[in-house]
């Protein structure tokens, strides 16, 4: 785990690239541990992630209530 100061993290955003690659960062503020940055879990696959975008049906079969139309007219 690499320890960096909050000031150095603000000045060198490239440190986040190391965290994205899997290196844990411990950020200190005023010499004390402030936050720990770890890489996000990567999804196993993106296959089918946008399948709903090609849908031809309405999201909801119910009509829009009259109360919601008042501000749109």
MMTF fields as JSON, N, C-alpha, C and O atoms, coordinates in Angstrom:
{
  "mmtfVersion": "1.0.0",
  "mmtfProducer": "UNKNOWN",
  "numBonds": 291,
  "numAtoms": 292,
  "numGroups": 73,
  "numChains": 1,
  "numModels": 1,
  "chainsPerModel": [1],
  "groupsPerChain": [73],
  "chainIdList": ["A"],
  "bondAtomList": [4, 2, 8, 6, 12, 10, 16, 14, 20, 18, 24, 22, 28, 26, 32, 30, 36, 34, 40, 38, 44, 42, 48, 46, 52, 50, 56, 54, 60, 58, 64, 62, 68, 66, 72, 70, 76, 74, 80, 78, 84, 82, 88, 86, 92, 90, 96, 94, 100, 98, 104, 102, 108, 106, 112, 110, 116, 114, 120, 118, 124, 122, 128, 126, 132, 130, 136, 134, 140, 138, 144, 142, 148, 146, 152, 150, 156, 154, 160, 158, 164, 162, 168, 166, 172, 170, 176, 174, 180, 178, 184, 182, 188, 186, 192, 190, 196, 194, 200, 198, 204, 202, 208, 206, 212, 210, 216, 214, 220, 218, 224, 222, 228, 226, 232, 230, 236, 234, 240, 238, 244, 242, 248, 246, 252, 250, 256, 254, 260, 258, 264, 262, 268, 266, 272, 270, 276, 274, 280, 278, 284, 282, 288, 286],
  "bondOrderList": [1, 1, 1, 1, 1, 1, 1, 1, 1, 1, 1, 1, 1, 1, 1, 1, 1, 1, 1, 1, 1, 1, 1, 1, 1, 1, 1, 1, 1, 1, 1, 1, 1, 1, 1, 1, 1, 1, 1, 1, 1, 1, 1, 1, 1, 1, 1, 1, 1, 1, 1, 1, 1, 1, 1, 1, 1, 1, 1, 1, 1, 1, 1, 1, 1, 1, 1, 1, 1, 1, 1, 1],
  "groupList": [{"groupName": "UNK", "atomNameList": ["N", "CA", "C", "O"], "elementList": ["N", "C", "C", "O"], "formalChargeList": [0, 0, 0, 0], "bondAtomList": [1, 0, 2, 1, 3, 2], "bondOrderList": [1, 1, 2], "singleLetterCode": "X", "chemCompType": "L-PEPTIDE LINKING"}],
  "groupTypeList": [0, 0, 0, 0, 0, 0, 0, 0, 0, 0, 0, 0, 0, 0, 0, 0, 0, 0, 0, 0, 0, 0, 0, 0, 0, 0, 0, 0, 0, 0, 0, 0, 0, 0, 0, 0, 0, 0, 0, 0, 0, 0, 0, 0, 0, 0, 0, 0, 0, 0, 0, 0, 0, 0, 0, 0, 0, 0, 0, 0, 0, 0, 0, 0, 0, 0, 0, 0, 0, 0, 0, 0, 0],
  "groupIdList": [1, 2, 3, 4, 5, 6, 7, 8, 9, 10, 11, 12, 13, 14, 15, 16, 17, 18, 19, 20, 21, 22, 23, 24, 25, 26, 27, 28, 29, 30, 31, 32, 33, 34, 35, 36, 37, 38, 39, 40, 41, 42, 43, 44, 45, 46, 47, 48, 49, 50, 51, 52, 53, 54, 55, 56, 57, 58, 59, 60, 61, 62, 63, 64, 65, 66, 67, 68, 69, 70, 71, 72, 73],
  "secStructList": [7, 3, 3, 3, 3, 2, 2, 2, 2, 2, 2, 7, 6, 6, 2, 2, 2, 2, 2, 2, 6, 6, 7, 7, 3, 3, 3, 3, 3, 6, 6, 3, 3, 3, 3, 3, 3, 7, 7, 7, 7, 7, 7, 1, 7, 7, 6, 6, 6, 6, 4, 4, 4, 4, 7, 7, 1, 7, 1, 7, 1, 1, 7, 7, 7, 2, 2, 2, 2, 6, 6, 6, 7],
  "xCoordList": [0.859, 0.0, 0.907, 1.825, 0.628, 1.396, 0.71, -0.511, 1.505, 0.97, 1.322, 2.486, 0.314, 0.514, -0.261, -1.227, 0.169, -0.558, -1.7, -1.68, -2.67, -3.799, -3.324, -3.812, -2.384, -1.845, -1.163, -1.352, -0.37, 0.31, -0.685, -0.471, -1.767, -2.791, -3.487, -3.795, -3.735, -4.364, -3.46, -3.935, -2.17, -1.224, -0.862, -0.499, -0.96, -0.559, -1.682, -1.675, -2.634, -3.765, -3.332, -4.109, -2.119, -1.598, -1.465, -1.384, -1.443, -1.414, -2.653, -2.614, -3.745, -4.983, -4.865, -5.547, -4.004, -3.798, -3.222, -3.579, -2.325, -1.779, -2.854, -2.874, -3.75, -4.85, -5.779, -6.273, -6.009, -6.866, -6.226, -6.924, -4.892, -4.181, -4.142, -3.692, -4.612, -4.675, -3.858, -3.92, -3.097, -2.297, -3.164, -3.804, -3.184, -3.956, -3.225, -2.0, -3.978, -3.411, -3.996, -5.207, -3.138, -3.585, -3.28, -2.119, -4.321, -4.171, -4.193, -5.087, -3.198, -3.129, -3.476, -3.27, -4.007, -4.346, -3.855, -4.243, -3.018, -2.397, -1.64, -1.604, -1.031, -0.216, -0.982, -0.379, -2.293, -3.115, -3.853, -4.201, -4.1, -4.858, -6.209, -6.941, -6.525, -7.748, -8.693, -9.874, -8.178, -9.011, -8.116, -6.931, -8.706, -7.988, -8.662, -9.885, -7.876, -8.399, -7.98, -6.798, -8.955, -8.7, -9.356, -10.272, -8.889, -9.448, -10.868, -11.179, -11.711, -13.095, -13.106, -12.24, -14.087, -14.241, -14.655, -15.558, -13.992, -14.336, -15.397, -15.321, -16.387, -17.407, -16.806, -15.84, -17.379, -16.876, -17.063, -16.23, -18.156, -18.441, -19.384, -20.204, -19.262, -20.177, -21.236, -22.071, -21.204, -22.144, -23.561, -23.856, -24.414, -25.803, -26.047, -27.168, -25.017, -25.174, -26.156, -26.83, -26.258, -27.155, -28.336, -28.917, -28.706, -29.784, -31.102, -31.905, -31.335, -32.608, -32.692, -33.782, -31.587, -31.602, -32.334, -32.811, -32.432, -33.114, -34.57, -35.223, -35.088, -36.469, -37.441, -37.265, -38.438, -39.442, -40.714, -41.557, -40.866, -42.059, -41.886, -40.765, -42.999, -42.959, -42.426, -42.599, -41.787, -41.257, -42.383, -42.279, -43.454, -44.608, -45.849, -46.039, -46.685, -47.891, -48.951, -49.889, -48.811, -49.805, -49.624, -48.505, -50.731, -50.643, -50.147, -50.192, -49.68, -49.174, -50.359, -51.32, -50.296, -51.414, -51.598, -50.631, -52.827, -53.16, -52.392, -52.039, -52.129, -51.42, -49.993, -49.461, -49.38, -48.028, -48.009, -46.968, -49.094, -49.156, -49.323, -49.02, -49.782, -50.078, -48.897, -49.074, -47.714, -46.549, -45.948, -45.073, -46.382, -45.805, -46.562, -46.061, -47.743, -48.544, -48.301, -48.897],
  "yCoordList": [-1.166, 0.0, 1.231, 1.349, 2.126, 3.357, 4.455, 4.6, 5.229, 6.327, 7.644, 7.898, 8.485, 9.797, 10.828, 10.501, 12.062, 13.132, 13.612, 13.422, 14.222, 14.75, 15.813, 15.882, 16.63, 17.674, 17.071, 17.56, 16.011, 15.407, 14.734, 14.71, 14.189, 13.582, 14.642, 14.41, 15.804, 16.895, 17.399, 17.761, 17.425, 17.942, 16.922, 17.296, 15.632, 14.586, 13.556, 12.534, 13.838, 12.931, 11.611, 10.657, 11.54, 10.299, 9.207, 8.027, 9.588, 8.584, 7.706, 6.547, 8.257, 7.475, 6.368, 5.347, 6.568, 5.517, 4.27, 3.148, 4.476, 3.338, 2.618, 1.389, 3.392, 2.79, 2.014, 0.943, 2.558, 1.862, 0.559, -0.388, 0.516, -0.688, -1.744, -2.866, -1.393, -2.381, -2.037, -2.764, -0.957, -0.561, 0.243, 1.218, -0.163, 0.567, 1.842, 1.852, 2.915, 4.191, 4.545, 4.462, 4.937, 5.477, 6.962, 7.362, 7.778, 9.23, 9.771, 9.457, 10.588, 11.187, 12.663, 13.316, 13.173, 14.59, 15.046, 14.485, 16.041, 16.52, 15.395, 15.345, 14.489, 13.409, 12.219, 11.289, 12.228, 11.12, 10.47, 11.151, 9.155, 8.488, 9.165, 9.423, 9.448, 10.174, 9.295, 9.183, 8.674, 7.838, 6.804, 7.042, 5.66, 4.618, 4.459, 4.346, 4.45, 4.324, 2.965, 2.624, 2.203, 0.894, 0.856, 1.627, -0.029, -0.164, -0.715, -1.558, -0.23, -0.715, -2.097, -2.427, -2.902, -4.216, -4.032, -3.254, -4.751, -4.667, -5.715, -6.838, -5.358, -6.343, -7.483, -7.292, -8.66, -9.825, -9.68, -10.146, -9.034, -8.924, -7.754, -7.412, -7.154, -6.09, -6.6, -5.828, -7.885, -8.465, -8.298, -8.719, -7.699, -7.506, -6.287, -6.073, -5.487, -4.33, -3.306, -2.632, -3.167, -2.179, -2.8, -2.172, -4.016, -4.717, -3.958, -4.018, -3.248, -2.545, -1.296, -0.75, -0.833, 0.399, 0.245, 1.236, -0.957, -1.186, -1.565, -1.953, -1.465, -1.863, -0.962, 0.256, -1.547, -0.795, -0.548, 0.244, -1.21, -1.059, 0.095, 0.478, 0.637, 1.704, 1.154, -0.024, 2.011, 1.588, 1.197, 0.207, 1.964, 1.661, 1.698, 2.661, 0.682, 0.7, 1.671, 2.002, 2.128, 3.057, 4.445, 4.864, 5.147, 6.499, 7.458, 7.144, 8.617, 9.616, 10.259, 10.676, 10.34, 10.954, 12.418, 13.109, 12.881, 14.268, 15.276, 16.349, 14.962, 15.872, 16.16, 17.245, 15.19, 15.385, 16.186, 16.745, 16.26, 16.994, 18.494, 19.27, 18.926, 20.317, 21.241, 22.312, 20.848, 21.685, 21.586, 22.384, 20.646, 20.428, 21.119, 21.211, 21.598, 22.202, 23.67, 24.328],
  "zCoordList": [0.0, 0.0, 0.0, 0.811, -0.915, -1.044, -0.239, -0.288, 0.501, 1.295, 0.63, 0.318, 0.412, -0.201, 0.599, 1.288, 0.502, 1.177, 0.284, -0.932, 0.899, 0.137, -0.85, -1.978, -0.428, -1.301, -2.533, -3.646, -2.336, -3.482, -4.423, -5.635, -3.876, -4.727, -5.565, -6.734, -4.972, -5.731, -6.841, -7.918, -6.587, -7.578, -8.651, -9.767, -8.319, -9.257, -9.367, -8.681, -10.231, -10.407, -11.038, -11.054, -11.554, -12.113, -11.068, -11.409, -9.806, -8.736, -8.776, -8.364, -9.268, -9.373, -10.417, -10.321, -11.409, -12.406, -11.75, -12.109, -10.779, -10.049, -9.259, -9.193, -8.659, -7.91, -8.845, -8.493, -10.025, -10.997, -11.465, -11.828, -11.453, -11.874, -10.774, -11.008, -9.572, -8.506, -7.277, -6.285, -7.306, -6.155, -5.176, -5.57, -3.92, -2.906, -2.518, -2.399, -2.323, -1.88, -0.523, -0.32, 0.401, 1.678, 1.636, 1.556, 1.691, 1.612, 3.03, 3.815, 3.348, 4.673, 4.591, 3.568, 5.697, 5.811, 7.18, 8.204, 7.192, 8.428, 9.133, 10.362, 8.351, 8.892, 9.426, 9.963, 9.292, 9.777, 8.617, 7.652, 8.691, 7.621, 7.416, 8.371, 6.153, 5.81, 5.002, 5.328, 3.953, 3.088, 2.409, 2.172, 2.103, 1.367, 0.016, -0.065, -1.029, -2.385, -2.931, -2.94, -3.381, -3.983, -5.36, -5.643, -6.189, -7.537, -7.462, -6.62, -8.344, -8.421, -9.05, -9.861, -8.674, -9.295, -10.737, -11.043, -11.617, -13.032, -13.339, -12.841, -14.157, -14.508, -15.313, -16.052, -15.168, -15.881, -17.385, -18.162, -17.803, -19.222, -19.474, -18.622, -20.629, -21.029, -22.0, -22.471, -22.297, -23.25, -22.709, -21.59, -23.482, -23.098, -22.225, -21.764, -21.992, -21.105, -21.661, -20.882, -22.965, -23.553, -24.265, -25.15, -23.905, -24.602, -24.519, -25.45, -23.426, -23.259, -24.137, -24.305, -24.697, -25.476, -26.806, -27.36, -27.322, -28.584, -28.409, -29.378, -27.215, -26.949, -27.704, -27.74, -28.29, -29.055, -28.259, -28.678, -27.123, -26.316, -25.335, -25.0, -24.886, -23.895, -22.58, -22.267, -21.828, -20.543, -19.609, -18.886, -19.619, -18.786, -19.675, -20.419, -19.614, -20.441, -19.928, -20.653, -18.692, -18.128, -18.739, -19.033, -18.924, -19.465, -18.389, -17.2, -18.807, -17.87, -17.157, -17.803, -15.831, -15.091, -15.471, -15.79, -15.437, -15.81, -14.947, -15.437, -13.696, -12.802, -13.303, -13.068, -13.99, -14.489, -15.787, -16.132, -16.503, -17.757, -17.538, -18.445, -16.395, -16.151, -16.421, -17.0, -16.017, -16.205, -17.599, -17.936, -18.414, -19.732, -20.855, -21.976, -20.569, -21.641, -21.758, -22.611]
}
